[in-house]
Each structure stands twice: as C-alpha cells, then as structure tokens.
Amino acid sequence: MAYFQIPLNLPHAATVASRIVRLLEGEPLQRQAEELLEPLLVYQMTQDYSANITTYQARDRAAERGRKLAEGIAAAGLGRDRLGQCIRNLFECLELGEEGARLGLLAGENPESMQRPK
C-alpha cells in the first residue's frame, strides 16, 4: 500500500486532530476525538517542531488514541471520505504514514481519492 512518509510534525498533527473533533461534533465519538487532541495541544500552541523523547512520547499517546478512534469510527459506521483523510493525515504527521494509509481506509477514506498516495 502506498503512503506518504513525512517528518514528525506535532503542531500540524494537532491541527488535523482539531479537524477530526469538528467532523465528529455531536457524534458519540466526539469525546474520544477530543482526547486524541489533548497530548498535541501544547505543540500547536508553542509551534514546537523539535523531535526528542518528550515529543515521541506525545506522538505515541496520540497514535494509540488515533488507532482506537479509527476503530471506533468503523465500528459505529461513521466513516466517510473526509474523516478517513484526516485520520491518514494525522498518522502522516506522526511519522506513521504506512499505518495511516490503512487506518484512513478503515475510517472511510475513499480508496480512489485523489488525495491518497498512488
């Protein structure tokens, strides 16, 4: 499966996580999406692009929450293209592009989307 592999970017990961929260507004998984955003907020506010043990710990917390959220989206039947794209983008920002390509599809991304890597 093709995927984008980009450097760790927690400020942008927080931006993408905020989009996921908005897309799930009013849905049963909204709180879970907000929990995904929590470890990333400080990086968005400070625009901290460093890569060190602390940032990788935050990345790992966000990734675990993102995995559970993607599975929850699939289980609840809430998947749709834009939401799946955001899940994929989130994992790309976490330096987990290959996993993001798979989870994006699980969360409803259209496999034929022009946004997906070929």
KOLLUM-14688 format. One record per residue: residue in one letter; residue number from 1; x, y, z of N, C-alpha, C in turn. Coordinates in pm, 1 decimal, always signed. Example, Ala and Ser with C-alpha at 12.3 -4.5 7.8 and 13.67 -1.06 7.14 Angstrom:
// residues 2
+-------+------+----------+----------+----------+----------+----------+----------+----------+----------+----------+
| kelum | zami |     n.c1 |     n.c2 |     n.c3 |    ca.c1 |    ca.c2 |    ca.c3 |     c.c1 |     c.c2 |     c.c3 |
+-------+------+----------+----------+----------+----------+----------+----------+----------+----------+----------+
|     a |    1 |  +1319.0 |   -569.0 |   +780.0 |  +1230.0 |   -450.0 |   +780.0 |  +1320.0 |   -330.0 |   +780.0 |
|     s |    2 |  +1285.0 |   -225.0 |   +708.0 |  +1367.0 |   -106.0 |   +714.0 |  +1290.0 |     +3.0 |   +787.0 |
+-------+------+----------+----------+----------+----------+----------+----------+----------+----------+----------+
END
This chain:
// residues 118
+-------+------+----------+----------+----------+----------+----------+----------+----------+----------+----------+
| kelum | zami |     n.c1 |     n.c2 |     n.c3 |    ca.c1 |    ca.c2 |    ca.c3 |     c.c1 |     c.c2 |     c.c3 |
+-------+------+----------+----------+----------+----------+----------+----------+----------+----------+----------+
|     m |    1 |    +85.0 |   -117.4 |     +0.0 |     +0.0 |     +0.0 |     +0.0 |    +89.5 |   +123.6 |     +0.0 |
|     a |    2 |    +65.1 |   +214.9 |    -90.4 |   +142.3 |   +338.8 |    -97.8 |   +105.6 |   +430.5 |    +18.8 |
|     y |    3 |   +202.4 |   +508.1 |    +63.0 |   +178.5 |   +601.8 |   +172.5 |   +279.1 |   +715.1 |   +166.8 |
|     f |    4 |   +243.2 |   +826.4 |   +232.6 |   +334.2 |   +939.1 |   +245.5 |   +411.1 |   +922.6 |   +375.5 |
|     q |    5 |   +542.2 |   +941.4 |   +371.4 |   +624.2 |   +938.7 |   +492.2 |   +685.6 |  +1077.4 |   +506.9 |
|     i |    6 |   +638.7 |  +1151.9 |   +604.7 |   +690.0 |  +1286.6 |   +627.9 |   +750.4 |  +1293.5 |   +767.9 |
|     p |    7 |   +833.4 |  +1394.4 |   +793.0 |   +893.7 |  +1408.5 |   +926.3 |   +788.6 |  +1441.0 |  +1032.6 |
|     l |    8 |   +820.3 |  +1406.0 |  +1155.4 |   +733.1 |  +1433.2 |  +1269.2 |   +694.8 |  +1580.9 |  +1272.5 |
|     n |    9 |   +564.8 |  +1607.6 |  +1282.5 |   +514.3 |  +1744.8 |  +1283.8 |   +394.7 |  +1750.9 |  +1378.5 |
|     l |   10 |   +422.5 |  +1763.2 |  +1508.0 |   +314.4 |  +1763.1 |  +1607.2 |   +225.7 |  +1887.6 |  +1600.7 |
|     p |   11 |   +277.9 |  +2007.2 |  +1567.0 |   +185.7 |  +2120.6 |  +1553.1 |    +78.6 |  +2095.0 |  +1445.6 |
|     h |   12 |   +119.8 |  +2040.0 |  +1332.2 |    +19.6 |  +2012.8 |  +1228.1 |    -68.0 |  +1893.8 |  +1265.7 |
|     a |   13 |    -11.5 |  +1796.5 |  +1336.6 |    -93.2 |  +1684.3 |  +1385.3 |   -206.4 |  +1736.8 |  +1473.0 |
|     a |   14 |   -176.9 |  +1837.9 |  +1554.6 |   -280.6 |  +1898.6 |  +1639.1 |   -387.2 |  +1966.9 |  +1554.3 |
|     t |   15 |   -345.8 |  +2032.1 |  +1448.0 |   -442.0 |  +2096.0 |  +1357.7 |   -534.2 |  +1991.9 |  +1294.9 |
|     v |   16 |   -476.5 |  +1881.3 |  +1250.3 |   -555.8 |  +1773.8 |  +1190.4 |   -648.6 |  +1712.0 |  +1294.9 |
|     a |   17 |   -598.2 |  +1691.3 |  +1416.0 |   -681.7 |  +1635.7 |  +1523.1 |   -798.7 |  +1730.0 |  +1553.4 |
|     s |   18 |   -776.1 |  +1860.2 |  +1546.4 |   -885.2 |  +1957.1 |  +1565.7 |   -992.1 |  +1941.8 |  +1457.9 |
|     r |   19 |   -949.2 |  +1914.9 |  +1336.5 |  -1045.1 |  +1891.2 |  +1227.0 |  -1128.1 |  +1765.9 |  +1254.9 |
|     i |   20 |  -1063.4 |  +1663.0 |  +1307.7 |  -1134.7 |  +1539.7 |  +1340.8 |  -1239.2 |  +1566.4 |  +1448.1 |
|     v |   21 |  -1203.7 |  +1646.9 |  +1547.6 |  -1300.7 |  +1683.7 |  +1651.4 |  -1421.0 |  +1752.8 |  +1587.5 |
|     r |   22 |  -1396.0 |  +1847.0 |  +1496.4 |  -1507.6 |  +1917.5 |  +1430.4 |  -1593.0 |  +1822.6 |  +1346.4 |
|     l |   23 |  -1528.2 |  +1729.1 |  +1277.7 |  -1603.0 |  +1634.4 |  +1194.6 |  -1689.1 |  +1539.7 |  +1277.9 |
|     l |   24 |  -1650.0 |  +1517.3 |  +1402.2 |  -1725.9 |  +1426.6 |  +1489.4 |  -1813.3 |  +1502.2 |  +1590.0 |
|     e |   25 |  -1825.5 |  +1632.2 |  +1570.5 |  -1907.9 |  +1712.2 |  +1661.3 |  -2050.8 |  +1657.6 |  +1664.5 |
|     g |   26 |  -2099.4 |  +1636.2 |  +1786.6 |  -2234.9 |  +1585.4 |  +1805.3 |  -2247.0 |  +1434.5 |  +1791.6 |
|     e |   27 |  -2136.7 |  +1368.5 |  +1761.2 |  -2137.3 |  +1222.9 |  +1746.5 |  -2091.2 |  +1157.6 |  +1877.1 |
|     p |   28 |  -2124.0 |  +1031.6 |  +1897.2 |  -2083.2 |   +962.7 |  +2020.3 |  -1931.1 |   +958.5 |  +2041.1 |
|     l |   29 |  -1853.8 |   +970.4 |  +1935.0 |  -1708.4 |   +962.0 |  +1945.3 |  -1641.1 |  +1098.5 |  +1961.3 |
|     q |   30 |  -1718.8 |  +1204.1 |  +1977.8 |  -1660.1 |  +1337.4 |  +1989.7 |  -1562.2 |  +1345.0 |  +2107.5 |
|     r |   31 |  -1599.7 |  +1291.3 |  +2221.5 |  -1512.9 |  +1296.5 |  +2339.5 |  -1381.9 |  +1221.1 |  +2314.3 |
|     q |   32 |  -1390.8 |  +1109.2 |  +2245.8 |  -1270.7 |  +1032.4 |  +2213.3 |  -1179.5 |  +1112.8 |  +2120.9 |
|     a |   33 |  -1237.1 |  +1187.4 |  +2028.0 |  -1158.5 |  +1273.3 |  +1939.3 |  -1091.8 |  +1385.8 |  +2018.0 |
|     e |   34 |  -1162.1 |  +1440.4 |  +2115.2 |  -1104.0 |  +1544.6 |  +2199.1 |   -985.9 |  +1489.7 |  +2279.8 |
|     e |   35 |   -996.6 |  +1365.7 |  +2323.9 |   -886.1 |  +1301.8 |  +2397.0 |   -765.2 |  +1279.2 |  +2305.4 |
|     l |   36 |   -789.6 |  +1255.0 |  +2178.5 |   -681.9 |  +1242.4 |  +2080.9 |   -605.3 |  +1374.5 |  +2070.6 |
|     l |   37 |   -676.5 |  +1484.1 |  +2071.0 |   -616.2 |  +1616.5 |  +2056.6 |   -532.9 |  +1656.2 |  +2178.4 |
|     e |   38 |   -572.2 |  +1610.7 |  +2295.5 |   -512.2 |  +1656.9 |  +2421.5 |   -359.5 |  +1651.9 |  +2425.3 |
|     p |   39 |   -291.4 |  +1540.3 |  +2392.2 |   -145.2 |  +1540.3 |  +2402.6 |    -75.3 |  +1626.2 |  +2297.0 |
|     l |   40 |   -149.8 |  +1675.7 |  +2199.6 |    -91.4 |  +1752.7 |  +2089.6 |   -107.5 |  +1903.2 |  +2105.0 |
|     l |   41 |   -198.1 |  +1946.6 |  +2190.2 |   -230.8 |  +2088.9 |  +2200.5 |   -111.2 |  +2176.9 |  +2233.1 |
|     v |   42 |    -28.2 |  +2135.7 |  +2324.7 |    +86.4 |  +2218.5 |  +2362.6 |   +177.6 |  +2244.0 |  +2242.4 |
|     y |   43 |   +188.1 |  +2149.5 |  +2152.1 |   +273.5 |  +2165.8 |  +2035.0 |   +211.3 |  +2263.3 |  +1935.5 |
|     q |   44 |    +80.2 |  +2265.1 |  +1929.7 |    +12.0 |  +2360.9 |  +1842.6 |    +28.0 |  +2502.0 |  +1898.7 |
|     m |   45 |    +14.1 |  +2515.6 |  +2029.8 |    +22.6 |  +2648.1 |  +2092.0 |   +165.0 |  +2703.7 |  +2087.7 |
|     t |   46 |   +265.1 |  +2618.9 |  +2102.9 |   +404.0 |  +2665.0 |  +2106.2 |   +472.6 |  +2655.6 |  +1970.7 |
|     q |   47 |   +409.4 |  +2589.6 |  +1875.7 |   +469.5 |  +2563.1 |  +1744.5 |   +605.5 |  +2495.1 |  +1761.0 |
|     d |   48 |   +610.5 |  +2398.5 |  +1851.9 |   +732.1 |  +2322.8 |  +1882.0 |   +747.7 |  +2209.9 |  +1780.1 |
|     y |   49 |   +850.5 |  +2220.7 |  +1695.5 |   +876.1 |  +2121.8 |  +1590.6 |   +990.5 |  +2027.3 |  +1626.2 |
|     s |   50 |  +1038.5 |  +2033.3 |  +1750.4 |  +1152.8 |  +1950.7 |  +1788.0 |  +1115.4 |  +1802.8 |  +1788.4 |
|     a |   51 |  +1217.5 |  +1720.4 |  +1775.7 |  +1199.3 |  +1575.5 |  +1781.4 |  +1290.7 |  +1523.7 |  +1891.9 |
|     n |   52 |  +1231.4 |  +1489.6 |  +2004.8 |  +1307.8 |  +1439.8 |  +2118.4 |  +1222.2 |  +1337.7 |  +2192.9 |
|     i |   53 |  +1271.3 |  +1289.1 |  +2304.1 |  +1200.0 |  +1183.3 |  +2376.9 |  +1059.4 |  +1227.8 |  +2416.7 |
|     t |   54 |  +1044.6 |  +1352.5 |  +2457.5 |   +913.9 |  +1403.6 |  +2500.1 |   +815.9 |  +1409.6 |  +2383.1 |
|     t |   55 |   +863.5 |  +1456.0 |  +2268.3 |   +773.4 |  +1464.4 |  +2153.0 |   +734.1 |  +1324.9 |  +2104.5 |
|     y |   56 |   +827.5 |  +1229.9 |  +2110.9 |   +792.4 |  +1094.2 |  +2069.2 |   +697.7 |  +1026.4 |  +2168.2 |
|     q |   57 |   +706.5 |  +1062.4 |  +2294.8 |   +610.0 |  +1010.6 |  +2392.3 |   +470.6 |  +1067.1 |  +2363.3 |
|     a |   58 |   +462.8 |  +1196.6 |  +2332.2 |   +334.3 |  +1257.7 |  +2295.5 |   +281.5 |  +1195.6 |  +2167.1 |
|     r |   59 |   +371.9 |  +1171.5 |  +2071.6 |   +333.2 |  +1107.5 |  +1945.7 |   +273.3 |   +970.0 |  +1972.4 |
|     d |   60 |   +337.4 |   +893.4 |  +2058.8 |   +289.1 |   +758.8 |  +2087.8 |   +152.0 |   +761.1 |  +2155.9 |
|     r |   61 |   +130.0 |   +856.6 |  +2246.6 |     -1.9 |   +868.7 |  +2311.4 |   -108.0 |   +903.6 |  +2207.6 |
|     a |   62 |    -77.1 |   +999.1 |  +2120.9 |   -172.5 |  +1038.9 |  +2017.4 |   -199.3 |   +923.6 |  +1920.8 |
|     a |   63 |    -96.1 |   +850.5 |  +1883.4 |   -113.9 |   +738.2 |  +1790.9 |   -203.9 |   +631.2 |  +1851.0 |
|     e |   64 |   -183.6 |   +599.0 |  +1976.7 |   -268.4 |   +497.8 |  +2041.7 |   -414.6 |   +543.4 |  +2043.4 |
|     r |   65 |   -435.4 |   +668.5 |  +2076.0 |   -572.3 |   +722.6 |  +2077.3 |   -630.2 |   +728.6 |  +1936.5 |
|     g |   66 |   -545.9 |   +760.4 |  +1838.5 |   -591.1 |   +764.5 |  +1699.7 |   -631.2 |   +627.6 |  +1647.3 |
|     r |   67 |   -556.3 |   +526.1 |  +1686.2 |   -591.2 |   +388.7 |  +1646.4 |   -728.6 |   +350.0 |  +1700.8 |
|     k |   68 |   -748.2 |   +376.2 |  +1827.9 |   -876.3 |   +342.1 |  +1890.4 |   -990.3 |   +421.3 |  +1827.2 |
|     l |   69 |   -964.2 |   +547.5 |  +1796.2 |  -1067.9 |   +629.6 |  +1733.9 |  -1103.8 |   +576.4 |  +1595.8 |
|     a |   70 |  -1004.2 |   +541.7 |  +1515.2 |  -1031.6 |   +487.6 |  +1381.1 |  -1113.8 |   +359.8 |  +1390.6 |
|     e |   71 |  -1078.7 |   +273.8 |  +1484.8 |  -1156.3 |   +150.9 |  +1505.0 |  -1298.7 |   +183.6 |  +1550.2 |
|     g |   72 |  -1312.9 |   +282.6 |  +1636.7 |  -1445.5 |   +324.0 |  +1683.0 |  -1529.9 |   +381.8 |  +1570.5 |
|     i |   73 |  -1466.5 |   +459.3 |  +1484.6 |  -1537.2 |   +516.9 |  +1369.0 |  -1591.2 |   +404.2 |  +1281.2 |
|     a |   74 |  -1508.3 |   +305.1 |  +1254.4 |  -1551.1 |   +191.7 |  +1171.6 |  -1663.2 |   +114.7 |  +1239.6 |
|     a |   75 |  -1648.0 |    +86.0 |  +1367.0 |  -1748.4 |     +7.7 |  +1440.7 |  -1882.4 |    +79.5 |  +1448.7 |
|     a |   76 |  -1878.3 |   +213.2 |  +1459.4 |  -2001.6 |   +291.7 |  +1471.2 |  -2063.3 |   +325.1 |  +1335.5 |
|     g |   77 |  -1995.5 |   +289.0 |  +1227.9 |  -2047.4 |   +319.0 |  +1094.6 |  -2043.3 |   +467.0 |  +1061.2 |
|     l |   78 |  -1948.3 |   +539.9 |  +1119.2 |  -1939.5 |   +684.3 |  +1097.9 |  -1838.8 |   +722.5 |   +989.9 |
|     g |   79 |  -1775.1 |   +623.5 |   +928.8 |  -1670.4 |   +650.4 |   +831.1 |  -1721.2 |   +726.0 |   +710.4 |
|     r |   80 |  -1638.0 |   +817.7 |   +666.0 |  -1663.4 |   +891.5 |   +541.0 |  -1529.6 |   +942.7 |   +488.8 |
|     d |   81 |  -1527.1 |   +982.3 |   +364.8 |  -1402.7 |  +1014.8 |   +296.6 |  -1320.7 |  +1120.9 |   +369.6 |
|     r |   82 |  -1379.8 |  +1233.0 |   +401.4 |  -1304.0 |  +1342.1 |   +464.6 |  -1248.6 |  +1299.8 |   +600.4 |
|     l |   83 |  -1326.5 |  +1228.8 |   +677.9 |  -1281.9 |  +1182.2 |   +808.4 |  -1165.0 |  +1083.9 |   +793.5 |
|     g |   84 |  -1176.2 |   +992.6 |   +698.9 |  -1067.7 |   +899.0 |   +673.0 |   -940.8 |   +969.2 |   +626.2 |
|     q |   85 |   -956.5 |  +1073.3 |   +544.1 |   -840.1 |  +1150.7 |   +500.9 |   -771.4 |  +1215.3 |   +620.4 |
|     c |   86 |   -850.5 |  +1267.4 |   +713.2 |   -792.8 |  +1330.3 |   +832.2 |   -719.6 |  +1228.5 |   +919.0 |
|     i |   87 |   -774.3 |  +1110.8 |   +932.8 |   -705.7 |  +1006.9 |  +1009.2 |   -572.0 |   +975.1 |   +942.4 |
|     r |   88 |   -572.4 |   +958.5 |   +810.9 |   -447.3 |   +931.0 |   +738.4 |   -348.9 |  +1045.8 |   +757.1 |
|     n |   89 |   -395.1 |  +1168.8 |   +741.2 |   -308.4 |  +1285.6 |   +757.7 |   -249.9 |  +1293.7 |   +897.9 |
|     l |   90 |   -331.2 |  +1262.8 |   +998.0 |   -283.2 |  +1264.1 |  +1136.2 |   -163.7 |  +1170.3 |  +1151.0 |
|     f |   91 |   -178.1 |  +1047.6 |  +1103.9 |    -70.9 |   +949.6 |  +1117.9 |    +50.9 |   +986.2 |  +1033.2 |
|     e |   92 |    +28.5 |  +1051.4 |   +920.1 |   +142.3 |  +1100.1 |   +842.6 |   +222.7 |  +1201.0 |   +924.8 |
|     c |   93 |   +154.1 |  +1291.7 |   +993.2 |   +221.3 |  +1391.8 |  +1076.9 |   +291.6 |  +1329.1 |  +1196.7 |
|     l |   94 |   +248.7 |  +1210.2 |  +1234.1 |   +310.3 |  +1138.9 |  +1346.7 |   +425.4 |  +1047.9 |  +1300.8 |
|     e |   95 |   +465.4 |  +1060.5 |  +1175.3 |   +569.0 |   +976.2 |  +1113.6 |   +526.4 |   +830.0 |  +1103.2 |
|     l |   96 |   +396.7 |   +807.2 |  +1090.8 |   +341.9 |   +671.8 |  +1082.5 |   +256.0 |   +659.6 |   +956.5 |
|     g |   97 |   +312.5 |   +700.5 |   +845.0 |   +238.2 |   +708.3 |   +720.3 |   +178.8 |   +577.1 |   +672.3 |
|     e |   98 |   +254.7 |   +469.2 |   +684.5 |   +203.7 |   +339.5 |   +638.2 |    +80.2 |   +298.5 |   +719.1 |
|     e |   99 |    +87.8 |   +313.4 |   +849.9 |    -27.2 |   +281.2 |   +934.3 |   -144.4 |   +373.9 |   +903.2 |
|     g |  100 |   -115.2 |   +500.8 |   +879.3 |   -219.2 |   +597.8 |   +846.4 |   -292.6 |   +563.0 |   +717.9 |
|     a |  101 |   -220.8 |   +511.0 |   +619.8 |   -285.1 |   +472.7 |   +493.4 |   -390.1 |   +364.6 |   +518.3 |
|     r |  102 |   -357.0 |   +270.9 |   +606.0 |   -451.0 |   +162.2 |   +638.0 |   -566.9 |   +213.8 |   +723.4 |
|     l |  103 |   -535.9 |   +292.7 |   +826.0 |   -641.2 |   +342.0 |   +916.8 |   -733.1 |   +441.8 |   +847.8 |
|     g |  104 |   -680.5 |   +517.6 |   +754.1 |   -765.1 |   +610.1 |   +678.4 |   -875.8 |   +536.1 |   +604.8 |
|     l |  105 |   -840.0 |   +424.3 |   +544.1 |   -941.0 |   +342.3 |   +476.0 |  -1041.7 |   +286.5 |   +575.5 |
|     l |  106 |   -992.8 |   +243.0 |   +689.8 |  -1081.2 |   +190.1 |   +793.6 |  -1182.6 |   +295.6 |   +837.4 |
|     a |  107 |  -1138.2 |   +421.7 |   +841.9 |  -1225.1 |   +532.1 |   +885.2 |  -1305.7 |   +592.5 |   +771.3 |
|     g |  108 |  -1304.8 |   +527.9 |   +655.2 |  -1394.4 |   +568.1 |   +547.8 |  -1334.1 |   +640.4 |   +430.2 |
|     e |  109 |  -1203.1 |   +658.0 |   +427.3 |  -1143.9 |   +726.4 |   +312.3 |  -1169.6 |   +646.8 |   +186.0 |
|     n |  110 |  -1204.2 |   +715.1 |    +81.0 |  -1227.5 |   +653.7 |    -49.3 |  -1093.0 |   +605.2 |   -104.2 |
|     p |  111 |  -1079.1 |   +476.0 |   -132.3 |   -951.2 |   +425.9 |   -182.7 |   -911.5 |   +487.9 |   -316.4 |
|     e |  112 |  -1006.7 |   +545.0 |   -387.6 |   -978.9 |   +608.8 |   -516.4 |   -962.0 |   +760.3 |   -503.7 |
|     s |  113 |   -957.5 |   +810.6 |   -382.3 |   -945.0 |   +953.9 |   -359.1 |   -819.5 |  +1009.3 |   -426.5 |
|     m |  114 |   -830.9 |  +1126.5 |   -483.8 |   -717.1 |  +1193.5 |   -544.3 |   -613.9 |  +1232.3 |   -438.0 |
|     q |  115 |   -655.2 |  +1238.2 |   -312.8 |   -566.3 |  +1277.2 |   -202.9 |   -475.1 |  +1163.3 |   -158.4 |
|     r |  116 |   -512.6 |  +1039.8 |   -189.0 |   -432.5 |   +923.8 |   -144.2 |   -307.8 |   +909.4 |   -230.6 |
|     p |  117 |   -199.2 |   +865.4 |   -167.5 |    -78.7 |   +839.3 |   -247.5 |   -101.2 |   +722.1 |   -341.9 |
|     k |  118 |    -38.7 |   +726.3 |   -452.9 |    -52.2 |   +619.4 |   -554.5 |    +71.8 |   +534.6 |   -559.3 |
+-------+------+----------+----------+----------+----------+----------+----------+----------+----------+----------+
END
